[in-house]
Amino acid sequence: MARRTGDNGAAPAHTTMSWLNYLVAPGFLQTGQVQSALILGSAVAVCSAVVGVFVIIRGQAFLGHALGDVGSTGASGAVLVGVQAIWGFLGAGLMAGASVDALSRRARERDVATGVVLSAMLGLSALFIYLIGQVSTSTGVTQEILFGSVFTVSPALVLPMVGLAVAAVVVVGFVYRPLLLSTVNPDGARSRGVPVGLVSFLFLVAMIAAVEQSALVMGALLSTALLIGPAATAIHLTRRLGLAIVLSVVLALVDTWLGILLAYDSFNWPPAGRGWPVSFFVVAVMVVAYSIGQAIPRTSAGPRD
Amino acid sequence: MSPQLPAMQFDHVDVAFGRHMVLRQLQFDIPAGAFVGVIGPNGAGKTTMIRLVLGLQRPNAGRVTVLGQSAGRGGREIGYVPQSFAAEPDLPLRARDLVGLGLDGEKWGFPLPSKERRRRIDACLERVGALGYADEAVGTLSGGERQRLLIAQALLTSPRILLLDEPLANLDIRSGHDIIHLIAEIAKETQITVLFVAHDMNPLLGVMDQVLYIAQGRALLGSVEQVVRSDVLSELYGQPVEVVRVQGRILVFAGDEMVPLGHEELLPHGRPRSLPVEP
C-alpha cells in the first residue's frame, strides 16, 4: 500500500504536531484506499447497527453469528473458483439462512438447526481453505476471509455495497412496526392480519445483507462484533427503541472510524510493514465501549404510583 | 329495546385437527354487549374458539359470523388480549410503546410521533391505570401490570368485541380480581361484548351475564344457573359430574375421580349423550 511519508519534525516547537501525527498518521485522509475503507466501513457500520438492535430483540444473535461464519465457506469457495469474495459471502449467507428457515418451524428448533447448518458449512470451509493453501500462491487470502479486508476491497465494489447497505436499512424501516409487534406478541400480530412469516423473511434477508457486508470489513469470524457490540451497548443505555437505534449507529460509526484510523497508524508499528488488522482494532474499541456502557447503571423512569 | 344483531353467531360449527374432533356442532349466538365467561378444562377447545372468532382458524363445517360478517383477519373491531407477552428486562420498549402498537402495529413503516397519537395512547393507559409506569421498560413489569398493558393495547381501536385469552393464568388472586373489576367497568361504560376465557369460573361469578361452558368439544351457552348444574354438565361431559355450591363458590367434580375442575387437566373423553336444548 503506497504511503506518503510526512515530516514529523524534531524541533520542540512542533511537539503537538508530532503527537497528532502519532494519532493520525500522515496521509490518512488523502489515501484512496483509506477513503474507500471509510465509506464502505461507514455504510456497513450503519447497516449492522440498525439490524443488530432487532437481532438482539428477536434473540437471533446466534443465527447472526452463524451467518457470518458460513460466509467463510462462500468466500473461500469463491476464491477457489476465481470470483470476488463478496458474492461468496452473500451466496453462502442466503443458502444458510434458507436452510435454517426450512429446517426449523418453531423458535425452539431454530438454535439446533442453526448449529447443524453452521457445522456443515464450516466443514466445507475447512476443506476450501486447505485447498486454497495448496493451489494458490497469494498469501494472506485466508486471513482476509476470516478477519477482514477493508483496505484491499476493489473500489468498484464500494458503490454497490453502499447501495446494499442502504437497501437493508430501508427494509428494516419498512418492517419496523409489524416486526416489533410479531416479535413481542405473535398471536396478537396474526389477529391483526400481520403476515408474520413474510415479515420474518424480509428481516432475515436484511440480516444476511448486513452480516455478509460486515464480513468484508471485519472478516467472517468477526462480523458479529459489529452486528451485536454497538447494539448491545446501546440497548443497555436506554429504554427507548428509537434512541437505542440512534445510539447504536453512532457507536458503530465511531468504532469503525477509530478502527480504520488505528489500523492505518499501525503500519508504523512492529512487526513493521503490513499493519495490524482493522477488525482487531474495531473489536478492541467495541469492547471498551461495551464495558463503559455496562458500568453505567440502568435507571428507572421514576417513582410509580 | 330494539333487537340488536348478535355480536357472534356460531352455526353448526365443527373443527377438526387431523382426525381429532376439537369442536363439535357449536350452535349459539352471543348477544351484543354481553359479558360471557368462557369456561372449561384445558384442552377443551377454548383457545380454538377464540381463534375461530379472530379468523385465525377456519371451521371444517358450519359458519362463524362476527358482527354480521364472516369471521376474517385484520378486524379492528375485535380487541384481542393474549395471555402474556415475552420480554426480557433489557428489551428497549417502554410500556407506552407496546401499547402504541395496538394503534397501528400492523401497518408498514415506523410510527411518526404526533400529539394525537400520544393523546390516544395516554387515554388508554389511564383507563387501565397504567399511566404511572408508562415510561418503564416492559420487561421490568409484573404480570398484572403487563396484563393491563395488553388490555390497553386492545382498546386503542375502540373495538366492539373484547377477547381475553386466560388473562388470569399468570396472576395472583388479588391482581386477578383487579383485572376482572377493570374489565367489568369498561364493559359497562362502553357496551362492549366481552369473551373472557378462564378455567375457573368463580372469580367471574359476580360479573358475567352468561357462561359459555366448553367441554369434550361441545359448548353450552346460558346463565350460570341454567348451565352449571350436575345434570346438565353430566350430559356435556358424558360422565357423572357433581356440581357443589359452597359459600358462594361453585365447585365442579368429575364423578369417578372426584377431581375438582379448575386444575389443568384434560378429562378422558366420555361419550356425549344428547344435549339439552338451549334456553
Chai-1 contact restraints between the chains, C-beta under 6 A:
chainA,res_idxA,chainB,res_idxB,connection_type,confidence,min_distance_angstrom,max_distance_angstrom,comment,restraint_id
A,F174,B,W108,contact,1.0,0.0,6.0,A-B,restraint_1
A,Y176,B,F110,contact,1.0,0.0,6.0,A-B,restraint_2
A,R177,B,G105,contact,1.0,0.0,6.0,A-B,restraint_3
A,R177,B,K107,contact,1.0,0.0,6.0,A-B,restraint_4
A,L181,B,L101,contact,1.0,0.0,6.0,A-B,restraint_5
A,L181,B,G105,contact,1.0,0.0,6.0,A-B,restraint_6
A,V184,B,F85,contact,1.0,0.0,6.0,A-B,restraint_7
A,N185,B,F85,contact,1.0,0.0,6.0,A-B,restraint_8
A,D187,B,P82,contact,1.0,0.0,6.0,A-B,restraint_9
A,G188,B,Y80,contact,1.0,0.0,6.0,A-B,restraint_10
A,G188,B,P82,contact,1.0,0.0,6.0,A-B,restraint_11
A,R190,B,L56,contact,1.0,0.0,6.0,A-B,restraint_12
A,S191,B,L54,contact,1.0,0.0,6.0,A-B,restraint_13
A,S191,B,Y80,contact,1.0,0.0,6.0,A-B,restraint_14
A,R192,B,E106,contact,1.0,0.0,6.0,A-B,restraint_15
A,G193,B,R73,contact,1.0,0.0,6.0,A-B,restraint_16
A,G193,B,G74,contact,1.0,0.0,6.0,A-B,restraint_17
A,G193,B,E106,contact,1.0,0.0,6.0,A-B,restraint_18
A,V194,B,E106,contact,1.0,0.0,6.0,A-B,restraint_19
A,I235,B,D90,contact,1.0,0.0,6.0,A-B,restraint_20
A,I235,B,P92,contact,1.0,0.0,6.0,A-B,restraint_21
A,R239,B,P92,contact,1.0,0.0,6.0,A-B,restraint_22
A,R239,B,R94,contact,1.0,0.0,6.0,A-B,restraint_23
A,R239,B,A137,contact,1.0,0.0,6.0,A-B,restraint_24
A,L241,B,P92,contact,1.0,0.0,6.0,A-B,restraint_25
A,L241,B,L93,contact,1.0,0.0,6.0,A-B,restraint_26
A,A244,B,P92,contact,1.0,0.0,6.0,A-B,restraint_27
A,A301,B,D135,contact,1.0,0.0,6.0,A-B,restraint_28
A,A301,B,E136,contact,1.0,0.0,6.0,A-B,restraint_29
A,R304,B,G132,contact,1.0,0.0,6.0,A-B,restraint_30
A,R304,B,Y133,contact,1.0,0.0,6.0,A-B,restraint_31
A,D305,B,G132,contact,1.0,0.0,6.0,A-B,restraint_32
